[in-house]
Every structure is written in structure tokens, then in C-alpha cells.
Amino acid sequence: MADLFQLQSSIETAGARLIAVSKTHPVPDIMSVYNQGIRHFGENKVQELVEKAPELPEDIHWHLIGHLQTNKVKYIASFVHLIHTVDSRKLLKEIQKQAKKADRKIRILFQFHIAREESKFGIPPDEKSWLNELDFKIEFSNVIPCGVMGMATFTDDESIVRAEFRHLKSIYDELRSGIFREQDSFTEISMGMSSDYQIALEEGATLVRIGSLIFGARTYTDQ
Ligand SMILES: *Cc1c(COP(=O)(O)O)cnc(C)c1O
């Protein structure tokens, strides 16, 4: 396992923030990472997140990094810090509805499908025109668009991973200078995990999501 201070300072030096991915790990393990100064944690399942969050300190910023079903938004709307996985207008509408109900604004990232692997999740890069029609001043006034998220192909071939991260960065740049040019909040690129975060940092990541390098291997793998 990595030295947490060293890991965090190398990420901060690169201008990014560490999100400790605590999925499958119990509350005491999360507490020990918290006690080393980490305040941003990521979970990929709503049920696991809503079970753990109340047992942990309130100043934790919780990131939802896994696929989010519309019918589960209501369970996290009151406290989630950032939803990384918005990939449809339907989901965005539900987030708006639940954020309004909770009387708060919810920060979101648009997830793009940049990997070679088949996946139902993530916006295909050539199918993002629907983003043009989103009105964050009126229709989605309780949603704050903060950037993009993506996952690279699971491969040892560094050049593939690098090209995919570069692709995500180019999508970000296009949106940043286009549709979202007046959104000061649109600043984040969430990419990189334990195996590829260094490449992600070199390619412009602002948020890296690291699990096993911090907590050790998960006893079961679900994603
Ligand atoms: C599990 C997970 C991570 C962290 O993976 P590690 O390989 O353990 O660092 C990052 N992002 C997402 C979306 C995940 O589901």
C-alpha cells in the first residue's frame, strides 16, 4: 500500500485532488484514512453510501462514482458532494427534482464513454449534442455542472490509456470553451484510478479516484 502522505502530495503537486474510493471497505478502515487527513471519499453504490455516511464524520465530502439509477437519486440528494456519473437527460431531470426538494444545489459531472470496452454507461463522445439544450439557469437551476468523468480501458498498454484520457481532456476543453463557457463551476476532469492515475495526472486530471492503492485489495470485486 502506498504512503498516503506521499500519494496525496504528489497528486496535489500535479494540481489535482485525491478521492479515496472506499467501496467495500468498512467504517473503521475509512476512519483510519480520515484520521490521516483525507476528506473526500467515493462510493459506487447508493445503498452502501447511505449506510456508511451517517456513521462517519459530517465533514466528509461524498462522491458518487458509480452508475446512478434515477429511482435512487432521492436517497443521496440531501448530502452528496459530487455525482460523477450523469449520462442522460432523464437522470439530470431527477437530480434537479430531488435537489430542489432538498433545497440545495447538487454538483455533477458528465460521464463519457471513452474506453474500448462495451459499456451501457457514459455518454458516447459523438452523442453529446443534447448537452446543448440544457438550461442551467432555468430548467436545471438546482444543478451545478462541474466537468467531466471517464474511465480508461482496463489494459497494460499505456498508450491506449493515455490516448483515452487525452480524448476526455479534449471533450472537456470543447465543452469548457463552448456550451459551458459562462459556467465558472465547470473546471473538473475526473479520471485515473490506482493503476493509471499517474498517466491521468499527466493528461490533466483534476480529480483522481483511488481505491486499492490506499485501502488494499478489495475482498470482492463488483466493478
Ligand atoms: C472502484 C472504482 C475506482 C477505484 O479503483 P481502484 O482500482 O481500486 O483504484 C475508481 N473509479 C470508479 C468509477 C470505481 O468504481
The ligand as a MOL file (V3000), in Angstrom:
LIG
                    3D

  0  0  0     0  0            999 V3000
M  V30 BEGIN CTAB
M  V30 COUNTS 15 15 0 0 0
M  V30 BEGIN ATOM
M  V30 1 C -13.5850 1.2260 -7.8510 0
M  V30 2 C -13.5100 2.4520 -8.6550 0
M  V30 3 C -12.3320 3.2510 -8.6420 0
M  V30 4 C -11.0850 2.8950 -7.8510 0
M  V30 5 O -10.4800 1.7450 -8.3490 0
M  V30 6 P -9.0410 1.2600 -7.7820 0
M  V30 7 O -8.5130 0.4400 -8.8960 0
M  V30 8 O -9.3310 0.4640 -6.5530 0
M  V30 9 O -8.2400 2.4430 -7.5070 0
M  V30 10 C -12.3400 4.4090 -9.3980 0
M  V30 11 N -13.4090 4.7740 -10.1280 0
M  V30 12 C -14.5330 4.0500 -10.1720 0
M  V30 13 C -15.6760 4.5190 -11.0050 0
M  V30 14 C -14.6220 2.8590 -9.4380 0
M  V30 15 O -15.7630 2.1380 -9.4950 0
M  V30 END ATOM
M  V30 BEGIN BOND
M  V30 1 1 1 2
M  V30 2 1 2 3
M  V30 3 2 2 14
M  V30 4 1 3 4
M  V30 5 2 3 10
M  V30 6 1 4 5
M  V30 7 1 5 6
M  V30 8 2 6 7
M  V30 9 1 6 8
M  V30 10 1 6 9
M  V30 11 1 10 11
M  V30 12 2 11 12
M  V30 13 1 12 13
M  V30 14 1 12 14
M  V30 15 1 14 15
M  V30 END BOND
M  V30 END CTAB
M  END
